[in-house]
């Protein structure tokens, strides 16, 4: 570099330095500090969460947990007791760690499992109303993990996401607003809405973790779908609705219009690709995108039999809604909210919560200081794990030796939807020669043809039986058949006679050419009741 070049470069720097000095001297403005302040504000708007959004997230979490428990309770005996499809001895052979650490595996009796369901329901109610919120989150997290470990064969991606959301929620101030805890603390602003400028947002590693959990699901699923041919080709949604086993309450009513189904395919794929804007954007753009995702998930709940996954996904989106949305919500529910607040004040008394002994205060301060560090570590782990699952990051040998990240990826209907319509034929023969469906209880043909196979009773039955059809393990088939003998015996009480035998077959119908394949899982002779 010549002397002239050096001088020419120094002149603009000196001019910028003089300008900064003049701004500081005359206006009291430091341009560098101003730029840093603007950057912090921009990050806060994108990574911060309105306390009322956290409150709505908490309420929705509690509601989803209650719905999930209610749906699972329909098959409490079938899935979580020794009289069901997975006795504790079978669980121990298949998943020894799950059997060792699951509270639900302590007893194989239905009454013991029912008590744990009741405890989980009480914890979910406490979480929803914000009573002893952190304790309620811990209890819900432990009981949900225990329940999932009791029968991993009926789990889906929504169960994983729900567990992760509870864990991230534990690190956030979920009770700051709209909670019994807020009334007990008698915070001065417990009833007043924020100013709407976002200055009171909860921002930090914990909020970033909660937002990231939702976004990585969409990003990972978008990458997986783009690796296939049917989503980029506009054919995927049409394929999904040809799978009758996935039909929800309105699934069979979706018109077979190629243009409409193709538009739905491209529309959902475009949403997934645009999902990083949930973090990158702010204000009305973010609200519109989050609202579109919520509407899409609710439509899935009506059209597809995929359990509580749509409700869990919609819950994960609530923290993205900005303050102006919650301003409107508060104005709309102000009268009812006022009555609930006064009721909570009468129930909890007028005195605020005592500070407690000094040792307890020190413990709370230590936990508060550790939360950002823990959240930051988990944030890095979540991003790294999903990067490994997608193949974008090489899996270290230490991780590969104990787990395979690709097995836990977000591959819903990716890279392509299934091409076979999965059904089940569970036929019980009675002593007097009749046939009944061992899952549904109604009469069936004596020589039941494959075309008479039924859809699965629930999404969890589908997970269980399709996994068993893909990997027929006699150690798991035998308890299934024994349970179906008892189940069919309950249906037969009233005239059809004792159950003599049960046969279960998986029936796959290729939706492209109609070819049907029948795989018999097993037959069992049933003892007379």
Phi, psi and omega in degrees: 000134180280167178296323180295319179297318180297319180292321180295328179282332182285331183299312178298325179293320178295321179296318179296322179294318178295322180295317178297319179296320180294319179296318179293321184286317187267323184248355182068028183249129173256108184305321180293317177295322179296317179296319179295321179296318179294322178295316178298320179295320179295318178294322180295322179294331185263326181255352177273158181231133176298134180304329178287330174294321176296323178295316178296321176299317179297314180298316180294322177301313178300318180294318179296319178299319179294317179296317179299317178297319180297318180291320179293327184296339177297334180235037181301311180293319185294321189256340192230017179229169179290343177273003184259203186279348182221079175300160184298327178296319178292320177298319180299320179291321185276316183224081183299324180292319178298318179293329183283323188253002179271124175298328182289349178261004178294321179229147177262008181272146182296322183295324180292317178295322179298323177296320177292324174299316179297318178298319178295322178295318178296319178296321179294321177296315178300321177296315183298319182272352178075040178256119186049057194301312184295322176296319180296322179294316180299313180298316179296319180296313182294317181290324177292317178299320178296317180296317180293324179290335181294326178212085181289349183282354180247014185269156175225184183299328179297325178296319178297315181296319180298318179296319180293320179295320176297317179297317178291323178297330179299333182269358182250154178282075185291340185261011184296331182222158173053045184217158173296324179299321179296322178292319180295325178285341181052048177296140183302327183258021185297332182256346186268135178287154177296170183289341180095357180271358178082004182292337182262014181297148173275114184228137180159187180302325181294316179293321178297321178298315182297318179291322183294323180304320180287318186291321183296331177298313182291316181297313180298318180292325177296316179299315180296319181293322180290343177282345178269189181246335188280326178289309175297335180273358177077018186251355193291313184296322177300321178294317182301317184282354172274351178271098186295335181291347178264357185294126174268200183304323183246006185299322181285353182263355181292123183292143180274066177259113183306319182295318180295314182291325176293320178296322177296321178298309182292325180296314180293320178296321178295321176299315180298317180295325181277358186301331175301339177293343175302329177261319185290329181268173179211172175064225187289329178297314179296316181298318181295318181292316179297320178296323178294319177299315180300315179298321179295318180293321179294324176293325176296321180299326180280331187262335188235147177267084181230030174065217184268009182304315178299321180293322178295316180297318178297322178298319181295342183271344184301322180297345181280343184287131186281174187303324186296332177294316183285334171301315180292321178298314181296321178295323183289325185254011185306312181299312180295321180296322178297318179295319179295322180295317180295323177297317179296323179295320179292322182289323185267349182088170185271340183282143177286170181290132180296152183293332180087172180296160184298321180299322178291321178296320178296320179297317179298318180295322178294319178296317180299323179288329183279336185302312180299323180294313179298317180297320179296319178296315180294324179298313178297320181295319180298313181296316181295317181298316180290328174296320176293321180297328180273351183083007179280339179233134180292134181282121178298152181300324181297325178283316183296333181288340182243343183200160177241105182302332183292339179285344181249025181284167180264080188251034181299118181055031181228151359289336175226149175296157178300153179257000181241137177273110186273128178225174183223143175237109179240102188248128177250131178260131179269166182296333181265014171094358178280167177233136174228158176281121185289342178266324185255330177094356180269163181290147177227171182295149181299315174254085189290116181282160178302330181294344180270006179297149186252162169289163181286146183302319180217170178296327181286324173298321180296315179301316183296309189282325178291323176295323179289325177293324179285334181219075184293106181251117184300331179295335178259333179292319183300312177298326177298313181294321178298318179295321180292330173299312179294320181296315179295325177298323176294321178292326186281346180297117181131007172145337184278350179092180182291153178276127183267319182202162177225136176233132180239131178227144172265129182243120179247126178247119179289119185285351180273319183233000178078003180296135184246132177238132181244123177242111179284123179280329178164164176229143182221138171279133184256136178285151180292143179291000000 
